Amino acid sequence: MLKNGFITGVKASVLLVMFMSVSHAYTTQQQQYLDAKKALDKKQITQYQKLRKQLDDYPLTIYLDYHANINDIINLPGDKAHTEIEKFNQTPLYNSLRFRYLMNAGQQQHWQDFLTISPDTPKDVRLQCFHLSALLATGKKEQAFKGTEQIWLHGYSRPKECDSILSKWANAGHRTQPLIWSRMLLSFNARQSSLLNYLSTKVTSHRKEAEILLQVYKDPNRLRHTKRFMGSQPIMADIVDAGLRKLARKDLKQAVKLYVKYQKADRFSDFKERQLNRYLVRRALIAQEDGLKSHVDNMLPLLDSDDLYEMRMRWAIRQQDFDTVKNYLERLSDKGKKHSRWQYWSSRILENNAPESAKSVLSTLAGKRDFYGFNAAEALSQSIALNNANLVSNTDLRKKLFDDPAMARVVELRAINKTIDARAEWVQMMRRHDNAMTAEYGLYALEQDWFDLSVESSIQGKQWDALNLRFPAAANEQFVKASKKYQVNINEIRSIARRESAFNYYATSGVGARGLMQLMPATAKQTARKNNISYSNVKDLYKPSTNVMLGSAYYAELLRQFDNNRVLATAAYNAGPSNVKRWLKVSDGKLDVMSFIESIPFTETREYVQAVFSYRMIFEHPKKDASMFSELELNYHY
């Protein structure tokens, strides 16, 4: 079909979607598509083919073709498969089809077909191993075995798809003793005891040292017998290095003590010494053990690293040791000193002895749209700086929205409630366009109430100042209802959802949190029972009405638990109440609100609290009496 004809058809389809009746009936083509997919799933091929013929100009036909033809495509010769696979290019189906073809070709050992589709190294490890086998089978032995070494040299076991090429590589004599030793160290540090023991059986030289390494793995405190590990061979330094790292996870003070002894005995190379020193210092900064403070302060200037300086300053802030904060502020790189966070703490250092200088720092900081900028503005009794781009539609760009066929697919997928597929199309489409066009797509999404897609457009297009795209009034009906029922500020729960899911109803975290407010199933079940909220299974967490109600009820519960202190409740929403109570026990009522937030040990939680409080300020603007913290939160002794 001609491009202009296609666009015309698409726009007609869009209009049909936009002007559906309130009953949300599907258009004729949408219903035909759904019926065709149903017939295909039930293997009613005659009925499917009849419906398919009526859908030639429908944007989602490509999804039908994918499911109808995938089994045939993955068994085609490489050249023919390439032609068929390319038909799905610029859709999320492309990578899926290509992966399945390559997996099948690898399993069937159709190596030339594999290389036709993937002449370059794939990203997936399983496919990488098939790729290496294909190279070997087609005469590229040196290249294949070089790549196999890189695959093998890893601290974890490799997938079964790698067994064949790894075996051929080893049988060809490439699995050398130095390589075995290197992988033993990798598996040691990865705490893969089974792999470590297996590798030890392959050692023919340095068998004694391999046995010592196993003994140190079982009991790293053996390193206290320093004379046994003072041999001049580099291999002994490897054992000490690995052992001290493992010991540091059990007895950090002992590990540091032994490190100093071995370091004075010139046990390590300069590079290994610096890497091990950094590892131990970082663990000491995480643990914040007072007994290691002197060692840390002696080592930090040698390591000269902003990230370590920042960790040390947080430790000092927790102890209200502002002389130490001042010392390390001065050691930061120029880039580090310009960060809002450290500008704020610089003003805190200056406020007693140089109030005018402190005010000048705050004045500069108040022009930034972030947690510290908002605090600075409040301190100076100024309005917060939103720095909003006030993004508006561009008529010329708006005319081009449907030039990309993916846009029509997004419209149709949203219309038939295939939200996850629509999001995949959207993300891929955003990556094809420049920032200006991405912003235009974001504005269109906003107009359609596709709030998760408008936020995604702002991210992909780096439109950090487009606040209309980044902070839309998503799921407003659900938030209003939940806010009233549980007597929580609507912008607080909205900000939590914005941070948690970026308003993606189907967001799922790596640990299993789900939906708008990212609830764990166990928490959801318990909250539902306590509050008499209808909840059947984890699928309910993808329903905005259920998720927002449960999330708001849980947040209200945390507010009650922490005496209406939103700082503590928000931190608990992310890290759990037990962690917050533990942090309060450590700080023992000695911290102000900003010091407490800065000294939260978990980076994720610290940034989470700062983001939620900042987002609330943005959502509440231009409310005149909006403030970052309540009097209760400001006066609380953390």
MARLUMTI-368887 format. One record per residue (C-alpha): chain; z, x, y. Coordinates in steps of 0.1 Angstrom, whole numbers. Layout:
<nodes>
> kette	c3	c1	c2
> A	Z	X	Y
...
</nodes>
This chain:
<nodes>
> kette	c3	c1	c2
> A	0	0	0
> A	-8	12	35
> A	21	26	55
> A	18	0	83
> A	16	-28	58
> A	47	-15	40
> A	66	-14	72
> A	56	-49	81
> A	68	-61	47
> A	101	-42	51
> A	108	-57	85
> A	101	-92	72
> A	126	-85	44
> A	152	-73	69
> A	148	-104	89
> A	153	-125	58
> A	185	-107	51
> A	198	-109	86
> A	192	-147	88
> A	205	-157	54
> A	223	-190	53
> A	261	-190	54
> A	261	-196	16
> A	248	-160	12
> A	219	-172	-10
> A	196	-144	-21
> A	160	-143	-9
> A	133	-150	-34
> A	125	-114	-40
> A	162	-104	-42
> A	168	-130	-69
> A	136	-120	-87
> A	149	-84	-87
> A	183	-93	-100
> A	167	-115	-127
> A	143	-86	-137
> A	172	-62	-139
> A	191	-86	-161
> A	161	-91	-184
> A	157	-54	-186
> A	194	-48	-195
> A	190	-75	-222
> A	158	-59	-235
> A	138	-91	-228
> A	108	-70	-220
> A	82	-98	-217
> A	103	-116	-192
> A	110	-83	-174
> A	73	-74	-171
> A	65	-109	-158
> A	91	-105	-130
> A	82	-69	-123
> A	46	-79	-115
> A	59	-101	-87
> A	78	-73	-70
> A	52	-46	-62
> A	60	-47	-25
> A	98	-50	-29
> A	118	-19	-18
> A	141	-18	-48
> A	113	-19	-74
> A	117	19	-78
> A	152	12	-93
> A	136	-11	-119
> A	110	15	-127
> A	137	42	-131
> A	157	22	-157
> A	125	9	-174
> A	108	43	-178
> A	136	69	-179
> A	136	73	-217
> A	99	78	-218
> A	99	102	-189
> A	125	125	-203
> A	104	130	-234
> A	71	138	-215
> A	56	173	-214
> A	67	192	-183
> A	36	188	-162
> A	34	150	-168
> A	72	147	-163
> A	70	165	-130
> A	45	140	-117
> A	67	111	-128
> A	99	126	-115
> A	84	133	-81
> A	78	96	-77
> A	116	93	-72
> A	119	121	-47
> A	139	112	-16
> A	160	87	-36
> A	193	93	-52
> A	175	86	-85
> A	156	119	-83
> A	185	142	-91
> A	198	120	-119
> A	164	118	-136
> A	158	155	-132
> A	192	163	-147
> A	186	141	-176
> A	152	155	-182
> A	165	191	-181
> A	194	183	-204
> A	171	167	-230
> A	146	196	-227
> A	173	221	-232
> A	188	203	-262
> A	153	201	-277
> A	146	237	-269
> A	114	227	-250
> A	117	258	-229
> A	83	258	-211
> A	89	221	-202
> A	123	231	-188
> A	108	259	-167
> A	81	236	-154
> A	107	213	-139
> A	132	240	-130
> A	116	274	-123
> A	146	284	-103
> A	183	286	-114
> A	200	251	-115
> A	234	245	-100
> A	250	230	-131
> A	264	256	-155
> A	251	238	-186
> A	216	238	-171
> A	220	274	-160
> A	225	284	-197
> A	195	264	-208
> A	175	281	-180
> A	186	315	-193
> A	175	305	-228
> A	142	294	-214
> A	137	327	-196
> A	146	346	-228
> A	122	325	-249
> A	94	331	-225
> A	97	369	-225
> A	119	375	-194
> A	146	392	-214
> A	161	415	-187
> A	164	386	-162
> A	179	363	-189
> A	205	388	-201
> A	215	398	-166
> A	222	361	-157
> A	240	356	-190
> A	265	384	-181
> A	273	365	-149
> A	279	333	-169
> A	301	350	-195
> A	322	369	-170
> A	345	340	-161
> A	382	332	-166
> A	375	299	-184
> A	357	290	-216
> A	320	281	-210
> A	303	249	-220
> A	289	245	-255
> A	254	245	-241
> A	260	282	-234
> A	269	292	-269
> A	233	301	-280
> A	224	324	-251
> A	258	340	-251
> A	256	347	-288
> A	221	363	-284
> A	233	383	-254
> A	263	396	-274
> A	243	404	-305
> A	219	424	-283
> A	248	447	-275
> A	254	436	-239
> A	290	425	-244
> A	305	459	-236
> A	341	469	-237
> A	345	472	-199
> A	331	436	-196
> A	355	423	-222
> A	384	439	-203
> A	372	424	-170
> A	371	390	-186
> A	405	394	-201
> A	419	400	-166
> A	400	369	-154
> A	415	348	-182
> A	449	363	-175
> A	448	353	-139
> A	434	319	-148
> A	463	314	-173
> A	439	308	-201
> A	461	321	-230
> A	438	310	-258
> A	408	328	-243
> A	429	358	-235
> A	440	361	-271
> A	405	355	-284
> A	391	383	-262
> A	418	407	-274
> A	403	405	-309
> A	370	418	-296
> A	386	449	-281
> A	377	481	-299
> A	386	507	-273
> A	418	505	-253
> A	434	484	-280
> A	468	497	-271
> A	463	486	-234
> A	450	452	-246
> A	482	447	-266
> A	503	457	-235
> A	483	432	-214
> A	492	404	-239
> A	529	415	-238
> A	529	414	-200
> A	513	379	-201
> A	541	367	-223
> A	568	384	-202
> A	556	398	-169
> A	591	410	-162
> A	583	439	-186
> A	569	455	-155
> A	605	464	-145
> A	601	493	-169
> A	580	511	-144
> A	577	544	-163
> A	558	527	-190
> A	531	516	-166
> A	526	548	-146
> A	496	561	-165
> A	468	574	-144
> A	441	552	-159
> A	427	524	-136
> A	432	501	-166
> A	469	504	-163
> A	467	495	-126
> A	448	463	-137
> A	477	454	-160
> A	503	459	-133
> A	482	439	-108
> A	478	410	-131
> A	514	411	-143
> A	528	411	-107
> A	507	381	-98
> A	520	362	-128
> A	556	373	-122
> A	553	361	-85
> A	549	326	-98
> A	583	328	-116
> A	603	354	-97
> A	588	362	-63
> A	616	385	-52
> A	613	406	-83
> A	575	408	-80
> A	578	421	-44
> A	605	446	-54
> A	583	460	-82
> A	552	460	-60
> A	570	482	-35
> A	579	506	-63
> A	544	508	-78
> A	529	511	-43
> A	551	540	-34
> A	540	557	-67
> A	504	553	-55
> A	497	531	-85
> A	467	512	-69
> A	435	519	-52
> A	434	510	-15
> A	414	479	-21
> A	435	466	-50
> A	467	474	-30
> A	455	453	0
> A	445	424	-22
> A	477	423	-42
> A	498	428	-10
> A	480	398	6
> A	486	377	-25
> A	523	385	-26
> A	528	381	12
> A	510	347	11
> A	532	335	-17
> A	563	347	3
> A	551	327	33
> A	546	296	12
> A	581	300	-4
> A	597	309	30
> A	624	329	13
> A	647	345	39
> A	653	375	16
> A	616	384	19
> A	613	379	57
> A	617	416	64
> A	590	426	39
> A	566	400	52
> A	571	411	88
> A	565	447	78
> A	533	439	59
> A	517	413	83
> A	505	438	109
> A	488	458	81
> A	470	427	68
> A	461	415	103
> A	450	380	93
> A	451	349	115
> A	458	326	86
> A	489	346	75
> A	501	349	111
> A	499	311	114
> A	519	306	82
> A	545	330	96
> A	547	311	129
> A	552	278	110
> A	581	294	92
> A	595	306	125
> A	591	271	141
> A	610	256	112
> A	638	280	120
> A	633	275	157
> A	628	313	160
> A	606	313	191
> A	608	351	196
> A	589	355	163
> A	565	327	173
> A	558	346	205
> A	553	379	187
> A	526	365	163
> A	510	344	190
> A	501	376	207
> A	487	390	175
> A	462	362	169
> A	426	369	174
> A	409	356	206
> A	395	327	186
> A	429	319	171
> A	445	319	205
> A	420	293	218
> A	429	267	191
> A	447	237	205
> A	476	241	181
> A	485	275	194
> A	478	267	230
> A	504	240	227
> A	530	263	212
> A	522	289	238
> A	532	263	264
> A	564	257	246
> A	572	294	247
> A	565	295	284
> A	582	263	295
> A	617	279	301
> A	607	312	317
> A	574	304	333
> A	571	266	338
> A	541	268	361
> A	522	289	335
> A	532	264	308
> A	519	236	330
> A	486	254	335
> A	482	257	297
> A	490	221	292
> A	466	211	319
> A	438	228	301
> A	449	214	267
> A	451	178	281
> A	413	178	284
> A	409	179	246
> A	406	149	223
> A	430	160	196
> A	467	157	185
> A	478	185	208
> A	456	174	237
> A	471	140	236
> A	506	154	236
> A	498	176	265
> A	484	146	285
> A	515	126	278
> A	537	156	289
> A	518	157	322
> A	518	118	325
> A	481	118	324
> A	456	95	306
> A	444	110	273
> A	410	125	273
> A	387	106	250
> A	355	126	260
> A	335	97	246
> A	297	102	245
> A	293	64	251
> A	264	66	227
> A	237	39	232
> A	205	30	214
> A	172	48	221
> A	143	23	222
> A	118	48	209
> A	140	60	180
> A	150	24	171
> A	113	17	164
> A	112	45	138
> A	142	34	118
> A	121	19	90
> A	96	47	89
> A	119	61	62
> A	115	39	32
> A	152	45	23
> A	162	23	51
> A	146	-8	35
> A	164	1	3
> A	197	3	20
> A	192	-31	36
> A	184	-47	2
> A	211	-29	-17
> A	237	-40	8
> A	224	-76	6
> A	228	-78	-31
> A	262	-61	-29
> A	251	-27	-44
> A	273	-10	-18
> A	277	23	-38
> A	240	27	-43
> A	233	18	-7
> A	258	45	4
> A	241	71	-18
> A	207	62	-2
> A	222	64	33
> A	238	98	28
> A	206	113	15
> A	186	96	43
> A	209	111	70
> A	203	146	56
> A	166	142	62
> A	168	135	99
> A	179	153	131
> A	211	145	149
> A	195	122	174
> A	179	101	147
> A	210	101	126
> A	229	87	156
> A	204	59	160
> A	209	50	123
> A	246	50	129
> A	242	26	158
> A	222	3	136
> A	248	5	109
> A	274	-5	135
> A	254	-35	145
> A	253	-46	109
> A	290	-41	103
> A	283	-13	79
> A	313	6	92
> A	315	32	65
> A	279	41	71
> A	283	44	109
> A	312	69	103
> A	290	87	77
> A	262	90	103
> A	286	105	128
> A	296	131	103
> A	261	140	91
> A	248	140	127
> A	278	160	140
> A	283	132	166
> A	319	141	172
> A	320	125	206
> A	304	92	195
> A	336	73	192
> A	319	40	186
> A	304	54	154
> A	335	73	144
> A	362	46	151
> A	348	11	145
> A	369	-20	141
> A	363	-21	104
> A	376	-48	81
> A	392	-64	112
> A	400	-97	95
> A	418	-80	67
> A	438	-57	90
> A	448	-86	113
> A	460	-107	84
> A	480	-78	68
> A	494	-67	102
> A	508	-101	109
> A	522	-106	74
> A	540	-73	72
> A	548	-69	109
> A	531	-35	112
> A	510	-22	140
> A	473	-30	133
> A	462	3	146
> A	486	22	125
> A	473	8	93
> A	437	10	105
> A	442	47	113
> A	456	53	79
> A	425	37	64
> A	402	57	86
> A	418	89	75
> A	421	79	39
> A	386	66	32
> A	365	67	64
> A	363	29	58
> A	344	33	25
> A	356	4	4
> A	347	22	-28
> A	363	56	-20
> A	379	72	-50
> A	399	105	-48
> A	400	132	-74
> A	435	121	-84
> A	425	84	-87
> A	435	69	-54
> A	412	40	-46
> A	398	19	-18
> A	402	16	20
> A	438	27	21
> A	436	50	-10
> A	462	35	-32
> A	472	50	-66
> A	471	23	-93
> A	508	27	-102
> A	518	23	-65
> A	495	-7	-61
> A	510	-24	-92
> A	546	-18	-81
> A	539	-29	-45
> A	521	-60	-58
> A	551	-70	-79
> A	576	-64	-51
> A	556	-84	-26
> A	541	-111	-48
> A	505	-100	-41
> A	478	-110	-65
> A	467	-79	-84
> A	451	-77	-118
> A	436	-42	-123
> A	423	-12	-105
> A	390	-29	-97
> A	410	-51	-72
> A	417	-20	-52
> A	380	-20	-42
> A	384	-54	-26
> A	393	-49	11
> A	415	-80	12
> A	436	-68	-17
> A	436	-31	-8
> A	446	-36	29
> A	473	-61	20
> A	488	-37	-6
> A	485	-7	16
> A	501	-24	45
> A	529	-37	23
> A	535	-2	10
> A	535	13	45
> A	559	-14	57
> A	582	-5	28
> A	581	32	39
> A	589	22	75
> A	620	4	62
> A	629	33	40
> A	627	58	69
> A	643	35	96
> A	611	27	113
> A	602	63	119
> A	564	64	117
> A	562	102	115
> A	583	101	83
> A	566	70	69
> A	531	84	75
> A	540	117	59
> A	555	98	29
> A	523	77	26
> A	504	109	20
> A	529	132	2
> A	554	107	-13
> A	589	98	-1
> A	607	124	-23
> A	588	153	-6
> A	596	140	29
> A	633	137	20
> A	632	173	6
> A	617	186	38
> A	643	168	59
> A	670	184	38
> A	656	218	45
> A	653	213	82
> A	688	198	83
> A	684	179	116
> A	675	210	136
> A	639	201	146
> A	623	180	172
> A	593	158	162
> A	566	184	170
> A	584	212	152
> A	589	190	122
> A	553	180	120
> A	541	216	125
> A	564	229	98
> A	553	204	71
> A	546	227	41
> A	516	208	28
> A	485	215	49
> A	469	182	39
> A	500	162	49
> A	505	181	82
> A	469	174	92
> A	471	139	78
> A	500	130	101
> A	484	145	131
> A	451	127	124
> A	467	93	119
> A	487	95	151
> A	456	108	170
> A	434	80	156
> A	460	54	166
> A	458	66	202
> A	420	63	201
> A	421	28	186
> A	447	17	211
> A	430	30	242
> A	430	18	270
> A	463	1	262
> A	485	13	291
> A	518	16	273
> A	504	34	243
> A	522	66	235
> A	521	91	207
> A	557	87	197
> A	584	61	201
> A	617	69	217
> A	633	67	183
> A	608	93	169
> A	613	116	200
> A	651	115	198
> A	654	118	160
> A	669	150	147
> A	645	161	119
</nodes>
